[in-house]
Amino acid sequence: MTIIDVHAHIYPDAIAQRAADSIGLFYEIPMHESGTVHELLVNGRAAGISRFVVHSAAVTPGRVRSVNDYLIGVAQEHADEFIGFGTMHPDYEDVPGELDRIKAAGLKGVKLHPDFQHFCLDDEKAVAMFQAMAERNLPGIIHTGDQRYPYSEPARMARVLDQVPDLRVICAHLGGWSVWNEAWRVLAGRPGVWVDTSSSLYAITPEEAAEVIRHYGVDRVFFGTDYPMWKPEEELRKFLALPLTQEEQEKILHLNFEAFEKTLR
């Protein structure tokens, strides 16, 4: 079976371990991988994963261009295996211009992590950024949910979608990390919302995860590992343990994203 991992962070070799460790400290979860491209490819292939959506979030506006340069280069070098998403920050000096640049270079969307980047999803500047993304058919992979912080609250994402109805977003971590049930109540059923399974299956039971998936609808869910947070093989094993049919598994593992990808032009 084809498997696509829609949630993989990558970093330049020189800083990968430090970047991964900083994420582990933020979440107080030991990291299982280093964040290098080589390790992702080796361990992902060993798990049977054939393609990866790769990305990284620029923590500050000043890092947006350099992070995008890196992602453009890696996505072009590994075009058969990587679907690259760039990054953005609502305080970046030229949001429309940078979005045009990354789209022209072949990146397919934008990764945002409001809790790292310190902006609220429904801030005025953020809404303007999301509008610019929608106008360019650049979907977002958005970290949503963290009971410790207000920035990425799922209700804020819902308010953005009310204001930018053409925006399409993949709300990571089954729609809301650490607030899974809160998330589906405000996001499920919205035409612009998809979710991924990343960094959720370690924390909720297989039965709870399957229930959340069905609230969104099986057609609206993608498989994601959150590499380097978790080992690809272990995340796949956890996913396959969910009480889903083989048809539902196949949709989440590749068919849903293959349909989504056809719209990324």
C-alpha positions, -999 to +999 in steps of 0.1 A: +000+000+000+012+035-008+018+056+023+021+094+024+033+112+056+019+147+055+036+160+086+074+158+086+097+185+099+132+187+084+162+209+092+197+215+078+222+189+091+242+214+110+213+225+132+189+195+130+196+180+164+195+213+182+162+222+165+147+188+174+158+191+210+143+225+213+109+211+202+112+183+227+119+209+255+089+229+244+066+199+247+085+181+275+086+150+253+118+133+244+125+134+207+129+101+189+147+113+158+172+140+148+154+159+120+178+153+092+167+146+056+188+115+055+173+100+086+138+107+075+144+090+041+161+060+056+136+054+085+106+064+065+114+040+037+121+013+062+085+018+075+071+017+040+064+054+036+070+065+000+063+102+001+065+130+026+051+165+030+081+183+045+082+217+062+096+238+090+082+269+108+102+302+108+101+312+145+107+349+137+099+370+106+136+374+099+140+337+093+112+333+068+133+337+037+162+315+047+139+287+059+121+289+026+153+288+006+163+256+024+129+240+018+129+250-019+163+234-024+154+201-005+121+197-023+137+202-057+165+178-049+141+151-037+112+159-061+100+122-063+097+118-025+091+153-010+061+177-013+075+209+001+055+234+021+071+268+029+067+289+059+055+324+067+050+348+096+023+375+098+049+401+107+071+394+076+078+425+057+064+413+023+039+385+028+024+386-007+058+388-024+072+358-004+042+337-011+045+344-048+082+334-046+077+301-029+048+292-051+068+300-082+096+278-068+073+248-065+063+248-028+027+237-024+016+254+008+026+271+041+035+257+075+026+278+105+030+271+143+014+300+162+027+288+196+063+289+184+058+320+163+039+339+190+008+351+171-028+344+175-044+327+145-072+353+143-050+384+147-057+411+120-023+405+104-027+368+105-061+370+088-045+392+061-018+365+056-044+338+054-063+358+028-031+361+007-026+324+010-061+317-002-058+340-031-027+320-043-043+286-036-017+279-010-032+257+018-018+258+053-005+231+076-014+247+109-005+236+144-037+239+162-044+234+199-023+236+231-041+239+264-011+259+278-013+288+253-040+309+236-023+314+202-035+283+183-069+277+199-092+258+174-119+284+179-095+310+165-089+288+134-127+286+131-129+325+132-103+327+105-122+304+082-154+325+088-135+355+075-115+337+047-139+311+034-117+301+005-088+291+027-079+254+030-061+242+061-047+209+074-052+213+112-025+192+127-028+167+155-064+157+148-074+193+148-061+203+182-032+190+202-042+183+238-078+196+231-090+170+206-126+170+216-128+208+218-113+210+183-137+188+164-167+206+179-156+239+162-138+226+131-156+194+119-178+198+089-161+230+076-154+227+039-119+241+042-107+218+070-086+186+068-067+171+098-037+148+102-031+121+128+003+134+140+013+136+177-021+123+188-020+085+188+004+085+217-019+104+239-055+091+233-068+056+230-073+039+196-110+040+202-109+078+210-088+085+179-112+066+157-141+085+171-124+119+165-116+108+129-152+099+123-164+133+136-143+150+109-151+123+083-126+097+071-123+115+038-109+146+057-080+129+075-044+124+065-017+102+080+012+122+096+041+112+119+054+146+132+090+134+125+113+140+143+090+139+173+083+102+166+097+073+147+078+067+114+076+029+120+060+034+155+035+060+142+024+037+114+020+008+139-002+030+161-023+041+132-028+005+119-040-004+154-070+019+152-104+003+148-108+013+111-116-007+081-090-015+055-108+009+031-107+037+057-070+030+064-062+033+027-080+066+024-061+081+053-027+066+043-027+080+007-060+083-012-072+114+006-039+133+001-036+122-035-070+138-042-059+169-022-026+171-041-043+173-074-057+207-064-023+221-055-016+239-087 
